[in-house]
Amino acid sequence: DAGVTQSPTHLIKTRGQQVTLRCSPKSGHDTVSWYQQALGQGPQFIFQYYEEEERQRGNFPDRFSGHQFPNYSSELNVNALLLGDSALYLCASSSWVTYGYTFGSGTRLTVV
Amino acid sequence: TQLLEQSPQFLSIQEGENLTVYCNSSSVFSSLQWYRQEPGEGPVLLVTVVTGGEVKKLKRLTFQFGDARKDSSLHITAAQPGDTGLYLCAGRRGGSNYKLTFGKGTLLTVNP
């Protein structure tokens, strides 16, 4: 049973560029959340998608946007990249029957 | 504002020693989860606690949720090098608040 799959694993972008990160949830999960983890910090909540709608959003600017597809997979888009956007971006999936989240291995984004 | 404070931030011990990691907050959480994260990987769920005063055991790991559901602890007995990693606590407020709020983590190193 595949867990959460994220792509790409690593990415280097230039300031001002745009990036799209992808996530396939664990089989049986219908909810996808995105987190940003800076070096030495715990993950910070970006937003959560359920039934193809953004259900909740954390304290991130509008440059961060997302989408959920009918097959429950999700994308995270970041526009106008800043150096401070460099971080590990984690996707976590869950379902209404689970308290816990299953995390992917993340996408390491470096902005230069 | 860091809603969940973890202590200690760093812990280096010898194999066979016992240790306790603390997770404290001024806020009440409907559930609290503990994760372990290894370098380059996403967090892996260890346990979820939902009832005040609840104690859960996972082999050599003992988790406790405070009576007021504001704090939690993780105790490891006879630590082994394989226990090395970043331990994260994460709380969920409940209701329509779906996000997990993470602490900064405790980086545990168990030396052989």
Interface residues (C-beta under 8 A of the other chain):
Chain A: V4 T31 S33 Y35 G40 Q41 G42 P43 Q44 F45 Q48 R55 Q56 G58 L90 A92 Y99 G100 Y101 T102 F103 G104 S105 G106 R108
Chain B: L4 S31 Q33 Y35 G40 E41 G42 P43 V44 L45 T48 V50 L88 A90 R92 S96 N97 Y98 K99 L100 T101 F102 G103 K104 G105
